[in-house]
Amino acid sequence: MSPDDALKYARKEIENAPQIKEDPDLYSPLFKNVSSFKRSYELMERILKVYIYRDGKRPIFHTPELSGIYASEGWFMKLMEENRRFVTQEPQKAHLFYLPYSSRRLQTALYVPDSHDLNPLSIYLRDYVNWIAGKYPFWNRTRGTDHFLVACHDWGPYTTTAHEELCKNTIKALCNADTSEGIFIKGRDVSLPETIIRNPKKPLRYIGSGRLVSQRSILAFFAGNIHGRVRPVLLKYWDGKDPDMHIYGPLPARVSRRMTYIQHMKSSKYCICPMGYEVNSPRIVEAIYYECVPVIIADNFVLPFEEVLDWSAFSVVVPEKDIPNLKRILLGIPLRRYLKMHTCVKMLQKHFLWHPRPVKYDLFYMILHSIWFNRINQVQIEKEQ
């Protein structure tokens, strides 16, 4: 089949996916529809081919950053470029085209500190896309709709705005998945989980399980820098106001000497994940790692893999206006529901892990699947006469 016909075939197959009740590799309560996810994933493994442009100068292109808060884009780039199953050297066979640049490298290479001017970054990316469109026939054939990028830096969305087709048509996998700004398009774009990698050689080294529910004596915990519109409000209402609510700015030394940040997460029922300057927060994934139910406070944030995951099964989303009622909201969750959410968080971990070599259903494959899934859903199926 041609790439277009293959996508149409995949869409029909997903719509008519055989129903499954149990699967040894998938925990069905995590998913909106585990049957369609499983079928879509199977088809991705069988069909998907990705062409990676070799163009672009280092360090902005083909140079993955594998540590720090923006490591998601780097790990995806590394694993995508090393992949043999999905990558093709024959672009005419490709269903998707990857623009292999790093928004973090773009920022460090071109941004003038304290200038508050992102134009050089967006212009550089605009010129790159124009170069690609002039050299190859693939961009102009679809106006960029079968192309994708992966960017975890906060500025990732804004660096696409100088090129109209890149901004509106291309599938953007972004940590800063904010629908209020008119750049992230829900249903087309993908919310990329923000993960902190401390040791690139051992990405799983600092990931550990949490404690039993009976050993979680803290109702809710947050500690972090105070910036953005949400965190100052959170501290105004809850910093030092209630012994059940361990809410801080940067974790004080007097507190960390008794219990570290990670120990707090392991000892808390709920981990508060408020937005900072932007809607995304690495605390969401950290909470999952330590089996602490994430409480997400960020209006207009599209949650990671929202197209397939049922976030109500393992998290609590609190509108920003309800911060004063935070404790009442959490105490109002029945124990039985909390226990189910806690179990779901444990079962969810496998989908948010980076591995030096990708493992089925892990974070690399989940990101790629969401890009594939959203591309399929853009394809219009001609009705049979």
C-alpha positions as CSV (number, residue, x, y, z in Angstrom):
1,M,0.0,0.0,0.0
2,S,1.0,3.6,-0.5
3,P,1.7,5.5,2.7
4,D,-1.7,7.3,2.5
5,D,-3.6,4.1,1.9
6,A,-1.8,2.4,4.8
7,L,-2.9,5.2,7.1
8,K,-6.5,4.9,5.9
9,Y,-6.3,1.2,6.4
10,A,-4.9,1.6,9.9
11,R,-7.7,4.1,10.9
12,K,-10.4,1.6,9.8
13,E,-8.6,-1.2,11.7
14,I,-8.4,0.9,14.9
15,E,-12.1,1.9,14.6
16,N,-13.0,-1.8,14.4
17,A,-10.5,-3.1,16.9
18,P,-11.4,-6.4,18.5
19,Q,-12.5,-6.0,22.1
20,I,-10.0,-7.2,24.7
21,K,-10.8,-7.5,28.4
22,E,-7.3,-8.4,29.7
23,D,-3.9,-8.2,28.3
24,P,-0.7,-9.4,30.1
25,D,1.2,-6.2,29.1
26,L,-1.4,-3.5,29.5
27,Y,-3.4,-2.5,32.5
28,S,-6.8,-1.6,31.0
29,P,-8.0,1.0,33.7
30,L,-5.2,3.3,32.5
31,F,-6.7,3.7,29.0
32,K,-9.7,5.3,27.5
33,N,-10.0,2.3,25.2
34,V,-7.4,-0.3,25.7
35,S,-8.6,-2.3,22.7
36,S,-8.1,0.6,20.2
37,F,-4.8,1.5,21.8
38,K,-3.5,-2.1,21.5
39,R,-4.6,-2.4,17.9
40,S,-3.1,1.0,17.0
41,Y,0.2,0.0,18.7
42,E,0.3,-3.3,16.8
43,L,-0.3,-1.5,13.5
44,M,2.4,1.1,14.3
45,E,4.9,-1.7,14.9
46,R,3.9,-3.4,11.6
47,I,3.4,-0.4,9.3
48,L,5.1,2.8,10.4
49,K,8.1,4.2,8.6
50,V,9.8,7.4,9.5
51,Y,12.2,9.4,7.3
52,I,14.8,11.5,9.2
53,Y,16.2,14.5,7.4
54,R,20.0,14.4,7.4
55,D,20.2,18.1,6.9
56,G,21.0,20.7,9.6
57,K,24.2,21.7,11.3
58,R,25.3,20.6,14.7
59,P,24.8,21.3,17.6
60,I,21.2,22.4,16.9
61,F,20.5,19.3,14.8
62,H,21.4,15.7,15.4
63,T,22.9,16.5,18.8
64,P,20.7,15.1,21.6
65,E,21.0,16.6,25.1
66,L,20.6,13.6,27.4
67,S,20.5,15.1,30.9
68,G,18.6,17.8,32.7
69,I,15.0,19.0,32.6
70,Y,14.7,19.1,28.8
71,A,16.1,15.6,28.2
72,S,12.9,14.2,26.8
73,E,13.6,15.7,23.3
74,G,17.2,14.5,23.4
75,W,16.3,11.0,24.4
76,F,13.7,10.8,21.7
77,M,16.1,12.0,19.1
78,K,18.8,9.6,20.2
79,L,16.5,6.6,20.2
80,M,14.8,7.6,17.0
81,E,18.0,8.0,15.0
82,E,19.3,4.7,16.3
83,N,16.1,2.9,15.5
84,R,16.1,0.2,12.7
85,R,12.5,-0.9,12.9
86,F,10.8,2.4,12.0
87,V,13.5,4.5,10.2
88,T,13.6,4.2,6.5
89,Q,16.2,5.6,4.0
90,E,13.5,5.7,1.3
91,P,11.4,8.8,1.9
92,Q,8.8,7.7,-0.7
93,K,7.8,4.9,1.8
94,A,7.6,7.2,4.8
95,H,4.4,7.9,6.7
96,L,6.1,10.6,8.8
97,F,9.1,12.9,8.4
98,Y,11.1,13.9,11.5
99,L,12.7,17.3,11.8
100,P,15.7,16.3,14.1
101,Y,16.5,19.5,15.9
102,S,16.7,20.3,19.7
103,S,14.9,23.3,21.0
104,R,17.3,23.3,23.9
105,R,20.3,23.4,21.6
106,L,18.6,26.1,19.5
107,Q,18.2,28.2,22.7
108,T,21.7,27.8,23.9
109,A,23.2,28.5,20.5
110,L,21.2,31.5,19.4
111,Y,19.5,33.2,22.3
112,V,21.2,36.3,23.6
113,P,20.9,36.3,27.4
114,D,18.5,38.9,28.9
115,S,17.5,40.1,25.4
116,H,13.9,38.6,25.7
117,D,14.1,38.2,21.9
118,L,13.1,34.8,20.5
119,N,13.1,36.1,16.9
120,P,16.6,34.7,16.0
121,L,15.5,31.3,17.1
122,S,12.2,31.2,15.1
123,I,13.8,32.8,12.1
124,Y,16.6,30.1,12.1
125,L,13.9,27.4,12.2
126,R,11.9,29.1,9.5
127,D,14.9,29.2,7.2
128,Y,15.6,25.5,7.9
129,V,12.1,24.5,6.9
130,N,12.2,26.6,3.8
131,W,15.5,24.9,2.9
132,I,14.0,21.5,3.4
133,A,10.9,22.5,1.3
134,G,13.2,23.8,-1.5
135,K,15.5,20.7,-1.5
136,Y,12.9,17.9,-1.2
137,P,9.4,17.5,-2.6
138,F,7.9,16.1,0.6
139,W,7.1,19.2,2.6
140,N,5.2,20.9,-0.2
141,R,3.3,17.7,-1.1
142,T,1.4,17.9,2.2
143,R,2.2,21.5,3.5
144,G,4.0,19.8,6.4
145,T,1.1,17.8,7.8
146,D,3.1,14.5,7.7
147,H,6.1,16.1,9.4
148,F,6.8,16.2,13.1
149,L,9.1,17.8,15.7
150,V,9.8,17.1,19.3
151,A,10.6,20.0,21.6
152,C,10.7,20.1,25.4
153,H,12.1,23.6,26.1
154,D,9.5,26.1,27.3
155,W,10.1,28.1,24.2
156,G,9.5,25.2,21.9
157,P,6.1,26.4,20.7
158,Y,7.2,30.0,20.2
159,T,10.1,29.1,17.9
160,T,7.7,27.7,15.3
161,T,5.7,30.8,14.8
162,A,7.8,32.5,12.1
163,H,6.8,29.7,9.7
164,E,3.0,29.5,9.2
165,E,2.8,25.9,7.9
166,L,5.3,24.6,10.6
167,C,3.2,26.2,13.3
168,K,-0.3,25.2,12.0
169,N,0.3,22.0,10.1
170,T,3.2,20.1,11.5
171,I,2.7,17.6,14.4
172,K,4.4,19.2,17.4
173,A,5.3,17.0,20.4
174,L,5.7,19.7,23.1
175,C,6.2,19.7,26.8
176,N,4.6,23.1,26.8
177,A,1.2,21.9,25.7
178,D,-0.8,25.0,26.4
179,T,-4.0,25.4,24.4
180,S,-4.6,29.0,25.5
181,E,-1.9,30.4,23.3
182,G,-3.2,29.2,19.9
183,I,0.0,27.3,19.0
184,F,-0.6,23.8,20.5
185,I,-3.5,22.2,18.6
186,K,-5.3,19.5,20.6
187,G,-5.9,16.5,18.4
188,R,-3.0,17.2,16.1
189,D,-0.1,18.0,18.5
190,V,1.2,15.7,21.2
191,S,1.8,16.6,24.9
192,L,5.4,15.4,25.6
193,P,6.2,14.3,29.2
194,E,8.9,16.4,30.9
195,T,11.4,14.1,32.5
196,I,14.5,15.0,34.5
197,I,17.5,12.8,33.6
198,R,20.4,13.0,36.1
199,N,22.6,10.3,34.8
200,P,22.4,9.7,31.1
201,K,24.4,6.4,31.3
202,K,21.8,5.1,33.8
203,P,18.5,6.9,33.1
204,L,16.7,4.6,35.6
205,R,19.2,5.0,38.4
206,Y,17.3,7.6,40.5
207,I,13.9,6.1,39.9
208,G,12.5,4.1,42.9
209,S,9.3,2.7,44.1
210,G,7.2,4.5,46.8
211,R,5.9,3.2,50.0
212,L,2.7,1.4,51.0
213,V,-0.4,3.5,51.3
214,S,-0.4,2.8,55.1
215,Q,3.1,4.4,55.3
216,R,2.1,7.6,53.5
217,S,1.4,9.9,56.5
218,I,1.4,13.2,54.5
219,L,-1.8,14.2,52.7
220,A,-0.1,16.5,50.1
221,F,3.4,17.7,49.3
222,F,5.0,20.4,47.1
223,A,8.4,22.1,47.2
224,G,9.9,24.2,44.5
225,N,10.8,27.6,43.1
226,I,8.1,30.1,43.2
227,H,7.4,31.6,39.8
228,G,4.5,31.8,37.4
229,R,0.9,32.6,38.3
230,V,-0.1,29.5,40.3
231,R,2.7,28.8,42.8
232,P,2.5,32.1,44.7
233,V,-1.3,31.4,45.2
234,L,-0.6,27.9,46.4
235,L,1.9,29.1,49.0
236,K,-0.4,32.0,50.0
237,Y,-3.1,29.5,51.1
238,W,-1.1,26.5,52.2
239,D,2.5,27.3,53.2
240,G,2.6,26.6,56.9
241,K,-1.2,26.7,57.2
242,D,-2.0,23.0,57.8
243,P,0.1,20.1,59.2
244,D,-1.4,17.7,56.6
245,M,-0.4,19.9,53.8
246,H,3.4,20.0,53.4
247,I,3.6,23.0,51.0
248,Y,6.9,24.9,50.7
249,G,8.9,27.1,48.4
250,P,12.4,25.6,48.0
251,L,12.6,22.9,50.5
252,P,14.0,24.4,53.7
253,A,17.3,23.0,55.1
254,R,15.6,22.4,58.5
255,V,13.0,20.2,56.7
256,S,15.3,18.4,54.2
257,R,17.6,17.3,57.1
258,R,14.8,15.3,58.4
259,M,13.2,14.2,55.1
260,T,14.5,14.7,51.6
261,Y,12.5,15.8,48.6
262,I,12.2,12.2,47.3
263,Q,11.4,10.9,50.8
264,H,8.5,13.4,50.9
265,M,7.2,12.1,47.6
266,K,7.4,8.5,48.8
267,S,5.6,9.5,52.1
268,S,2.8,11.5,50.6
269,K,-0.6,10.4,49.3
270,Y,-0.8,13.2,46.8
271,C,2.0,15.2,45.1
272,I,1.0,18.8,44.0
273,C,2.1,19.5,40.5
274,P,1.5,23.2,39.8
275,M,2.5,25.0,36.7
276,G,5.6,27.3,36.8
277,Y,6.3,29.8,34.1
278,E,4.6,27.4,31.7
279,V,2.0,24.7,32.1
280,N,4.3,21.7,32.1
281,S,6.0,20.3,35.2
282,P,8.5,17.5,35.7
283,R,6.8,16.8,39.0
284,I,4.1,14.9,37.2
285,V,6.5,12.2,36.1
286,E,8.4,12.3,39.3
287,A,5.2,11.7,41.2
288,I,4.5,8.7,39.0
289,Y,8.0,7.3,39.7
290,Y,7.4,7.4,43.4
291,E,3.8,6.2,43.4
292,C,2.4,9.5,44.6
293,V,-0.9,10.4,43.0
294,P,-0.3,13.6,41.0
295,V,-2.5,16.7,41.6
296,I,-2.2,18.8,38.5
297,I,-2.9,22.6,38.8
298,A,-2.5,24.1,35.3
299,D,-5.5,25.4,33.4
300,N,-5.4,24.8,29.6
301,F,-2.7,22.1,30.0
302,V,-3.2,19.1,27.7
303,L,-1.9,16.1,29.7
304,P,0.7,13.7,28.2
305,F,-0.8,11.0,25.9
306,E,-4.3,12.3,26.7
307,E,-5.5,10.9,23.4
308,V,-5.1,7.3,24.9
309,L,-4.7,7.6,28.7
310,D,-7.5,8.2,31.1
311,W,-5.9,10.6,33.5
312,S,-8.9,10.5,35.8
313,A,-7.9,7.0,36.7
314,F,-4.6,8.0,38.3
315,S,-4.5,11.7,38.9
316,V,-6.5,14.7,40.2
317,V,-6.9,17.8,38.1
318,V,-7.7,20.9,40.2
319,P,-8.7,24.2,38.5
320,E,-6.5,27.1,39.5
321,K,-9.5,28.9,41.1
322,D,-10.0,26.0,43.5
323,I,-6.6,26.2,45.2
324,P,-8.2,27.6,48.4
325,N,-10.3,24.4,48.5
326,L,-7.4,22.0,47.8
327,K,-7.5,20.1,51.1
328,R,-11.3,19.7,51.0
329,I,-11.1,18.4,47.5
330,L,-8.4,15.8,48.4
331,L,-10.2,14.7,51.6
332,G,-13.4,14.3,49.6
333,I,-11.9,11.5,47.5
334,P,-13.1,8.2,48.9
335,L,-10.5,5.8,50.2
336,R,-11.6,3.1,47.7
337,R,-11.0,5.5,44.8
338,Y,-7.7,6.6,46.1
339,L,-6.5,3.0,46.4
340,K,-7.5,2.4,42.8
341,M,-5.6,5.6,41.7
342,H,-2.5,4.5,43.7
343,T,-2.6,1.1,42.0
344,C,-2.9,2.8,38.6
345,V,0.1,5.0,39.3
346,K,2.2,1.9,39.9
347,M,1.0,0.3,36.8
348,L,1.6,3.5,34.8
349,Q,5.3,3.7,35.5
350,K,6.4,1.5,32.7
351,H,4.9,3.9,30.2
352,F,7.1,6.8,31.5
353,L,10.5,5.2,31.6
354,W,13.5,5.9,29.3
355,H,15.6,2.8,28.5
356,P,19.0,2.8,26.7
357,R,17.3,0.4,24.3
358,P,13.6,1.0,24.0
359,V,11.3,-1.5,25.7
360,K,7.8,-2.2,24.4
361,Y,5.2,0.4,25.6
362,D,7.9,2.5,27.3
363,L,8.2,6.3,27.0
364,F,9.9,6.3,23.6
365,Y,7.2,4.1,22.1
366,M,4.4,6.0,23.8
367,I,5.6,9.3,22.3
368,L,6.0,7.7,18.8
369,H,2.6,6.1,19.1
370,S,0.9,9.4,20.0
371,I,2.5,11.0,16.9
372,W,1.4,8.1,14.8
373,F,-2.1,8.0,16.3
374,N,-2.7,11.7,15.8
375,R,-1.5,11.5,12.2
376,I,-3.9,8.7,11.5
377,N,-6.8,10.7,12.9
378,Q,-6.1,13.5,10.5
379,V,-6.6,11.2,7.5
380,Q,-10.0,11.4,6.0
381,I,-11.5,8.1,5.0
382,E,-13.5,8.2,1.8
383,K,-17.0,6.7,2.4
384,E,-17.8,3.7,0.4
385,Q,-20.4,4.3,-2.1
